[in-house]
Each structure stands twice: as structure tokens, then as C-alpha cells.
């Protein structure tokens, strides 16, 4: 397990980058505020994970799925997160599928190309 609660915090570099992306240019955030945001984000992630785990276990699943996460967001009354996350999940799945299809196509194309070269050599 974790020795100190601070070990559960998200890395400061990640928090700083997220804050820069979210805030207008020139906005400054104190070290104390960054620390509070990191702590709050970590608590949110732990709370969401705990709720998702409970939902998965109720279905006799050992692995948390995206559906468990989305259901947990609804249960925790974070409905406004569901639509954007669902869209991002669909986009992610499409990218993964496209990469897999491309790799499969490249593999079969290479094999066919090799076979043709072998036939021509004979």
C-alpha cells in the first residue's frame, strides 16, 4: 500500500500542464493552489475508482470497464462528464481499431508481397 497520502497525488508536472491548458495566458497559480488542486484531483480519482470497483463487483467482474466508470460518474452525480468522456472513448476506440486494421493490412500485404516475389524467383 501507500506509505504517505501524498504518494497518491498526481505529478506536479501534469497538474501544471493541465492548469496552463485550462487557464488564460498569463494567469498564475500559487504553489499552494496547485497542491490543493492535485490533492482534489487525486481524491476524485480514488473516489471514482472505488465506486467503479463496487459497481464491477456487483456484476461479479474483477476488472473495471469504461461502462463501470461512466455508471459511477452518473451515480456520483457527475452527469456533465459523461457525454464528453463517451465521445472521447469512441474516438479512442476508433483510433485503436484503425491502428489494428492498418497493422493487420500491413502484415497481410507483406506476406502477399513476399509470396509474389518468391513465385517470380522460381
Steps between C-alpha positions, in 0.01 A plus 500: 500500500592864508726624778390864486177655373708742289620201297150481351518852356529548127843619382551877527609520135167354388302738721701799375443402136126451556474837673688675217261344247191595702589854606545811284853604403682687773292354783711398796422228752675486833687192613245454779209514251672247271548271798133531596390429142729196483357369826141559385565328166653201679204473736263516202688221320504282813129562565409424138715186500345379824146552370588336167650202682183459705287506186725244330490268802119517510514353148754238614774662290857532617598760240368856486368591154423831336132427559569467874674838498214669313243339731700615803506856366123488474464355849731769640294768322770602252265461203656796319819294457327206332436640149850642442663186640278277287602694189868478595463127568342445158780699334762300693341170402492610135871590507585163658286315245654694210853421625411133540344488152803676350741261672296203382492642146875568505572148624282332239634732230858409587424130495330529162785707364756247622308214345484678165874567507564132580277391212682735260840369612398141431 
